[in-house]
Every structure is written in C-alpha cells, then in structure tokens.
Amino acid sequence: MSRDVAIVAFAQSDHRRHTDDLSEVEMVMPVLHDVQRQTGLKASDIGFTCSGSSDYLAGRAFSFTMALDGVGAWPPISESHVETDGAWALYEAWVKLLTGEADTALVYSYGKSSPGSVRDVLTRQLDPYYLAPLWPDSVALAALQAQALVDAGDTDEPALAAIAARSREDARTNPHAQLPGARPQGAYAVQPLRTGDCPPIGDGAAAVILAVGDRARELCERPAWIRGMDHRIEAHSLGVRDLTDSPSTRLAAERAGAFERPVDTAEIHAPFTSQEVVLKKALGLDTGVTINPSGGALAANPVMAAGLIRLGEAAARIHRGESDRALAHATSGPCLQQNLVAVLEGEPRA
Amino acid sequence: MPKEPVAVVGIGQTKHVAARRDVSIAGLVREAALRALADAELTWADIDAVVIGKAPDFFEGVMMPELYLADALGAVGKPMLRVHTAGSVGGSTALVAANLVSARVHRTVLTLAFEKQSESNAMWGLSLPVPFQQPLLAGAGGFFAPHVRAYMRRTGAPDTIGSLVAYKDRRNALKNPYAHLHEHDLTLEKVQASPMLWDPIRYSETCPSSDGACAMILTDRAGAERPPRPPAWVHGGAMRSEPTLFAGKDFVSPRAGRDCAADVYRQAGITDPRREIDAVEMYVPFSWYEPMWLENLGFAAEGEGWKLTEAGVTELDGDLPVNPSGGVLSTNPIGASGMIRFAEAALQVRGDAGAHQVEGARRALGHAYGGGAQFFSMWLVGDTPPTG
C-alpha cells in the first residue's frame, strides 16, 4: 500500500454501569472534543468521519443520526456509519485514507447497555428463524464455548479465574475502567462461567483520529502506524464451528502481518475469560507479550465501543513509548464469529 | 499512485414484491447475489470480500443480520463489512465496496443491499419516539410533506407536478421486469384522484413497501478485462452528511446534497450535468422530490426543476430521463433502494437495461439520500474507463 496511515489520537469515556444522566450524544461529545483537542483539528478540518453503533442497543431506528448532530457536521462532511463495533468503522476509515480521498479521519463509537437487558438484546442478532426464537443469551453461548474448552483440556476454572484476576488488577492503572481491582469470582452465571469470568455491563464511548504520512507526524509526536489490518467472518451457526478455535482471527492476523515479527503488546477483545484462551492460541501469543494492560473487556465492555477501544489502547501505548509493535483485536457476533486484527508500530526510538 | 479504476461487472436483483413469503432473508439476498455472479460469469471463489447494507435493523427485527447472513453470501472465511447510513445506505454500501477496490485492498468485491419489509412494519420502525425532538409519528411521509409544501411555496410550482412524476415513474416501471408495482391501468387522473395521505402527498405519489435485494460485483482493471460483457466504470463517488435539525437547514435543497453532487462532478470532470449526463436514477420516494432534486443536483436552476418535469424532459424519451427503471416510487425495499439506483445507472451505461434502456446512454448518475434529508451518496458511471 502506498500510503502510511496512523492512529494519532485516542480518547474514551469513563465506563459506567449506568449513565441515566446522559444521552448518547452527551456521552460521545467529551471524547470527540478530547481527540480534537489532542490534535488541534476541528470537525471541518477532518477529511472523513465514520462511526459504529447499534440501533438495537439504543432501542430506536437511525439512532446514529443524533450522534452526528453532536459531531457538528456543518458545513456538510464526508461521513459513513457501520452498524457494529467502531473497530470496523476504523477499518472503513483506513480504507478511505488508502484511496487518497482524505488525509485525516475521525472514528467514534458508543453504546449504552444500561437502558435494557443486553443479554436479551444480543439474542436478537442470532438466526431469526431457528435460533433467536429460543432466546439463548450471550452468557449462555459463551458458556458453551467455555465448556468446550474445558472438555478439550485447553483450560480449567482456576486458569479462567487467573485471567479475570490479572485483567482487573491491570485495570487499576486505567482510570476509565469500570471494574478495577480484585473481585470475587462469584457464583456461576452459566456453568462453567462465574460472574468473574463475564464482562461488566456498562455504557461508554471512544474516539480515534487517523492521519496519513507527514500529516500524522505533525499531529502526533509518535504516531501508531497501521502496518496491516484485516477482518474475517465465520459461519453463524455454532453447530458448524469448532468453538475452541478461531480460524478467522488467525487468518485476519496473518493478512495483517501479525506473524511477520513478534509483537510486544496485544489488546484483544475477549469479553469472557474463556475467549482470551481461544484468542491467545489463534494469535500465537506467548509469555513475552503483554496482554490487555488496560484490563481489557473484562474491566470495561461498552458494547460497540469495546473493540475500537482495543485499537485505541494499543495505539496509546505506542504514543507513550510503552510499545513498539502492538496487536489490536476486535470481535463481533456470538462466540467470536467475526474478528478484526490490526498491527500497529511506532517508529524506532533514538 | 493513482487509485485503481473500479468496474461494475455483475448486477443482480430480485423481482421486487410486497411479500416474498417463499424465501427467508438469507434466501432473498442469495438470489440477488447469485444473479450478480451469473451476470459476471464469476463464482463465489472469485469474491474477496462482501460489503452489505440495509436500513434500520428494526425493519426485520434482526440485530446486525450480516452475522446470520455470512453463510448465505459465501462470506465465511472472508471479510464482511456492514454499512448503515439510513436511506442512503444502498449507495453508501456500494461506495464502501468501491473504495476497497480503488485502495487495492481487495480486487473483486460483492456488494449487496436488501430489505424484507414484509417481515416487519416500516411505518412502526420509522415512527419511534425520539427523545428531545418532535415525534415522527407518521412514518417518512409525515416528515417530508412540509418540505414539499415549502418547495411549492418557494418556487410557485403548480400542484400538478407531483402527479406527473408518479404517472411517469409508474409507466416506466411497466418496462422493468424487476419493478414491484406494475399498474397497467394507471392513468394520470387516477393518480390525481388517489387519497391524500400527507398533504400534498397523495397515495399514488408514495413509494410501496417492497421485499427485495440488489447485488453488484465490483472489480479492478484487470478483472474488468474478463468476459462476458463490457463493464460500467465508476467515474466519481461521494457521500455527504449534515445534521438532522438546526437553524438555517434548507430542507428543500440541503447543502449536503449539493456538495455531494459537486464532488462527484469534479471527480468525473462534469461541468454541465444537464448536457453531459444521459440518464439519472434519483432517489424519489415521494413524487415531488424529482423537481426538488433536479435543482439540488444541478440539473436545473433554483426554482426551475418543476419546469423540466412539466416539459417532459425527465420522461424516458426526454432529454434527461429520470428513473427509467420506475424508481423508488415503483420499488422500495428501503435498504436496497439506493443500491438499485446505482445498479440501474450501471445497467444504462452498459446498454443492458432492456425495455427501459435510454438510447445511447454513456454517463449516468445514481443518487440516494436518507435520514432527515441529511445523508447523501452518489456515483457517476460511464461506458469507458476513467482517464487519469
């Protein structure tokens, strides 16, 4: 690819169980202002804008139109929207910058799970004729996957508890996290998953700014260059997939160039402890890699923003000089059906 | 390095109808995709990525249906991207797919948009109360009717113009085997005598609710050299958005639409759209939007759009045919409607539009809009590759 694209700014909200006092627009506005402040860019300076969100979480059609009002799309802007996690909005923006039609892009996403029951809401994304009428919820489906891993000897309950403990311990240094610090593993939510193996339900938003080449160097002291990015989807039906593996993640990582050289950091989107086991295997992450130093989705999982936050957290570590080559991953759909992988690099330090 | 040229080599539609009770959502989209593949003489194995769009998930009651549709669209193991930009989504989806090719991320992309309105109730889906805003309690027509009245007041257009558009589009639809409404006995008088729904919009001046899907195969220059037939080439494409409501918003001729058209014309080297464009597939869900968009898209001066319609310029055999396919007024699977406009524009420049072919069409515009007339997407296609 002829153009180098980098993440030059990242902001996220404080993730909370309830945001009854905020509309979605009010939740998004501070993170938009934050990335604009970091770069000095105004809405009218940005070449392309793309967002990710879900009407089903908002409980109404065209919910993203309200957030666009918050962006201040006047004079009119070049803009698009994906009905999924903002990581895919970032992908669309990355492609747009590669065409040469824009030099900068704003990407944002948000989700409020608090107004409804997110476990019930997510059942509506299943096959509408055969599966959704049974209302299998997201925790039950994740538990199927976890049990398959236990049966295969890939993990056990103490190992899962250790993932939960490590994630929430790491989240102590993340001021935005919803669940920082030690938590009891708790009772079974759906066996073999305990409440501690499950992500918190919460509301949140995130925003990222992308820029190309020298524009990125102007806007950021140490841009996080996107060396590759790819995403892949698997069959929907859980019955035709090996739930202990994630071939789509492996293929996306390969196409993104993740296996060409080792990474030092991996921000992976694993809302359930058991999914980290699957993803670590698919990505070949060994003990030398710092996994989810932010605490990951187990510490804060605002649906539709959690994947974009993984990309943002990985980039921010490069910005701060804490990483030279990082992998970021986002997932969508039941039991890791769809997966996106990006490889980010900082320029060598003197 | 200049962008890779993008060619449309396959187009497939379903026969649009009020209710496709014989197929699931998956069956519907697969039908359109298979027709596009057959048109291009390609197989699933030739497709590198799938870009799918539709309007709100509430219409079918399936959250993020692309997850469930991955298998039906041969996307397993491939990238699949879902676009949602309200009513403009069919156009936006095609543009996102085109960007994958022009950026050289993928060589051959299947793009598809659909709506199966019979599985839900679009009126309900469009009438949910929105906090802090005036409720849109009567579907899209209730929202757009006041803006039509504003257009009439501003331009002095006689109240007969809307019925002329509807009568024209419904007659054009008779020549399009995929169109939903085939009203063989419709007369201008019947349009004018149809019930008033949202003054001044009458029943026969509104779009139907359709089940349908539209698919296209986009590919790069090398892919376009394959048989079987010459492709349509993308000469320009753009999206523009502006806020829903704000002081100073011009609902009659939104600036986002004007800016979007100007960007597309700049890319395509068009300086006089009225003369240089041979056919237009325009998003006209309520008949009065034809004269309004004629002005917004630069085909007529401000206040003059209705005169083109009245003079027959936009008829199939007119100087600037608008919606030779019958348009959204005859076929409206909402999420697919924008892509149908883009695909019909491509059919015109390929000379493949059958009975509704505009003779000698070499450059055609596909247009879509959505939200509160705030999201716009357009492309201009031609019968030869873009230069430069």
Interface residues (C-beta under 8 A of the other chain):
Chain A: M1 S2 S23 T49 S54 D55 Y56 G59 R60 A61 F62 F64 T65 M66 L68 D69 G72 A73 W74 P75 P76 I77 S78 E79 S80 H81 V82 E83 T84 W88 Y91 E92 V95 K96 L98 T99 G100 E101 V121 L122 R124 Q125 L126 D127 P128 Y129 A132 D230 H231 R232 I233 E234 A235 H236 S237 P247 S248 L251 S332 G333 P334 Q337 Q338
Chain B: M1 P2 K3 S24 I25 A55 P56 D57 F58 F59 E60 G61 V62 M63 M64 P65 E66 L67 Y68 L69 A70 D71 A75 V76 G77 K78 P79 M80 L81 R82 V83 H84 T85 A86 S92 V96 N99 L100 S102 A103 R104 V105 E119 G125 L126 L128 P129 V130 P131 F132 A238 M239 R240 S241 E242 P243 T244 L245 F246 P254 R255 A256 D259 C260 G371 G372 Q374 F375
